[in-house]
């Protein structure tokens, strides 16, 4: 019921951004992205959207400040209504929710993003513009299916990796899951070195943001051990 609607996704974490874009596009939505709040404001000046998905913790300009700017300069979206802004946040404490609402946000999508929760929330705020596209199941050749099953079993045996959660967050797309897992692994060592350097230099705010980014990506892919660090 939301196919064709236009979404602006504001998310600085590359893996979380890619996961959300994939989910939204597979549901027939048009998606543009911004890596921080300042980029988002520039995009909103140029184009109209039906809804904004806004990460709360971002560099340059965070989600709260960005939403305040949107509300101060609201350009009516389709149907002459102010554009809905939904917070994407892992923080579920009442004070965090209150801060989001006071900044002008309309609702919340919990992170890591879970498809059912994402789409049920979108249905509350998006205009009905036609049927969402359906996702055709992939038909693997027998040899490819057997290889995938073997790899899935090997991944399921890894301590600290919740394969079921990771696949659920990607609507069961195993190829995308493996690709994003490899992407995280390739940058993991450098991310940890950066975090260690920030702590050594007592750059605690930078370290907090680095840890938040790493934990967010890990949670999306079901890497529970890293997420709990």
C-alpha positions in Angstrom: 0.0 0.0 0.0 3.0 2.3 -0.2 4.6 1.5 -3.5 5.9 4.6 -5.3 6.2 6.8 -2.2 9.5 8.8 -1.9 11.6 8.3 1.2 14.7 10.3 2.3 16.9 8.0 4.4 19.3 9.9 6.6 21.9 7.5 8.0 25.7 7.7 8.4 26.4 4.0 8.9 27.2 2.6 5.5 26.0 -1.0 6.3 22.8 0.1 8.0 22.1 2.5 5.1 22.5 -0.2 2.5 20.3 -2.6 4.5 17.5 -0.1 4.8 17.8 1.0 1.1 17.5 -2.6 0.0 14.4 -3.2 2.2 12.7 -0.1 1.0 13.4 -0.6 -2.7 12.2 -4.2 -2.6 8.9 -2.9 -1.2 8.5 -0.6 -4.3 9.6 2.6 -2.6 11.8 5.3 -4.1 14.7 6.1 -1.8 17.3 8.8 -1.7 20.0 8.9 1.0 22.0 11.5 3.0 24.9 10.7 5.2 24.3 13.4 7.8 21.7 16.1 8.7 23.3 18.9 6.7 23.2 16.8 3.5 19.6 16.0 4.3 18.6 19.6 4.6 20.2 20.4 1.2 18.4 17.5 -0.4 15.0 18.6 1.1 15.5 22.1 -0.4 15.7 20.6 -3.8 13.2 17.8 -3.8 9.9 16.8 -2.1 9.5 13.5 -0.2 6.7 11.7 1.4 8.6 10.8 4.6 12.1 11.1 6.2 13.7 8.2 8.1 16.2 10.0 10.4 19.0 8.5 12.3 19.4 10.2 15.6 23.2 10.0 16.2 25.2 11.4 13.2 28.3 13.5 12.6 28.1 17.1 11.3 24.5 17.5 12.3 22.5 15.0 14.4 18.9 13.9 13.8 17.5 16.1 16.5 19.0 19.3 15.2 18.2 18.4 11.6 14.5 17.8 12.5 14.3 21.1 14.3 15.6 22.8 11.1 13.0 20.9 9.0 10.2 22.0 11.3 11.4 25.6 11.3 11.4 25.7 7.5 8.7 23.1 6.8 7.8 22.8 3.1 4.4 21.0 2.9 4.7 17.6 1.4 2.1 15.9 -0.8 -1.5 16.5 0.4 -0.3 19.8 2.0 0.8 18.0 5.2 4.1 18.6 7.0 6.5 15.9 6.0 6.6 13.0 8.6 10.0 12.4 10.2 10.6 9.0 11.9 13.5 8.6 14.3 15.7 5.5 13.7 17.3 4.9 17.1 18.6 2.0 19.3 17.8 4.1 22.4 14.3 3.3 23.8 14.5 5.2 27.0 11.7 7.6 27.7 14.0 10.6 27.8 15.3 9.8 24.3 11.8 9.4 23.0 10.8 12.7 24.6 13.8 14.5 23.0 12.8 13.1 19.6 9.2 14.3 19.9 10.2 17.7 21.2 12.5 18.1 18.2 9.5 17.6 16.0 9.8 13.9 15.1 6.5 11.9 14.6 7.4 8.3 15.5 10.1 5.8 15.9 11.7 2.8 14.1 13.9 0.7 16.4 17.4 -0.2 15.4 18.6 -2.7 14.3 15.8 -2.2 11.7 13.5 -5.2 11.6 11.4 -5.4 8.3 8.0 -6.0 9.9 8.4 -3.2 12.4 9.7 -0.9 9.6 6.9 -1.5 7.2 4.1 -1.4 9.8 5.4 2.0 11.0 5.6 3.3 7.4 2.0 2.3 6.8 0.9 4.6 9.5 2.5 7.6 7.9 2.8 7.1 4.1 0.0 8.0 1.7 -1.6 5.1 -0.1 -0.3 5.4 -3.7 -0.8 1.9 -5.0 0.2 -1.6 -4.1 3.7 -2.3 -2.9 5.6 -4.6 -5.3 6.0 -8.2 -4.3 9.4 -9.9 -4.0 9.7 -12.9 -6.1 11.5 -15.8 -4.4 14.9 -16.5 -5.9 15.2 -19.9 -7.7 18.7 -21.3 -7.1 20.2 -24.1 -9.1 20.6 -27.2 -7.0 24.4 -26.9 -6.8 24.1 -23.2 -5.7 21.4 -24.1 -3.2 23.5 -26.8 -1.7 26.6 -24.5 -1.4 24.4 -21.8 0.2 23.0 -24.3 2.7 26.5 -25.4 3.7 27.7 -21.9 4.2 24.6 -21.1 6.2 25.4 -24.0 8.5 29.0 -22.9 8.9 27.9 -19.4 9.8 25.2 -20.6 12.2 27.9 -22.5 14.1 29.9 -19.3 14.8 29.7 -18.2 18.4 28.4 -14.7 18.8 26.7 -14.6 15.4 22.9 -14.9 15.3 22.3 -15.9 11.7 18.6 -16.0 12.1 18.4 -12.3 13.2 20.8 -11.2 10.5 18.8 -12.8 7.8 15.6 -11.6 9.2 16.9 -8.0 9.1 17.6 -8.5 5.4 14.3 -10.2 4.6 16.1 -13.5 4.1 18.5 -12.3 1.4 21.5 -14.5 2.1 23.6 -13.1 -0.7 23.2 -9.5 0.7 23.9 -10.8 4.2 27.2 -12.4 3.2 28.3 -9.4 1.2 27.6 -7.0 4.1 29.3 -9.3 6.5 32.4 -9.4 4.4 32.2 -5.6 4.2 32.1 -5.3 8.0 34.9 -7.8 8.4 37.2 -6.0 6.0 36.9 -2.7 8.0 36.7 -4.2 11.5 40.5 -4.1 12.3 40.8 -0.5 11.2 37.7 0.5 13.1 39.0 -1.0 16.3 42.4 0.7 15.8 40.6 4.0 15.3 38.6 3.4 18.5 41.6 2.5 20.5 43.5 5.6 19.2 40.5 7.8 20.2 40.4 6.3 23.7 44.2 6.7 24.1 43.9 10.4 23.1 40.9 10.8 25.4 38.7 11.8 22.5 35.8 10.3 24.3 33.0 11.8 22.2 34.6 10.6 19.0 35.1 7.2 20.6 31.5 7.1 21.6 30.4 7.8 18.0 32.8 5.2 16.6 31.5 2.6 19.0 27.9 3.5 18.2 28.5 3.1 14.5 30.3 -0.3 14.9 27.6 -1.6 17.4 24.9 -0.5 15.0 26.3 -2.4 12.0 27.0 -5.4 14.2 23.4 -5.5 15.5 22.0 -5.3 12.0 23.9 -8.4 10.9 23.2 -10.3 14.1 26.7 -10.1 15.5 25.4 -10.1 19.1 28.8 -10.5 20.7 30.2 -7.4 19.1 27.0 -5.5 19.6 27.2 -6.2 23.4 30.7 -4.9 23.7 
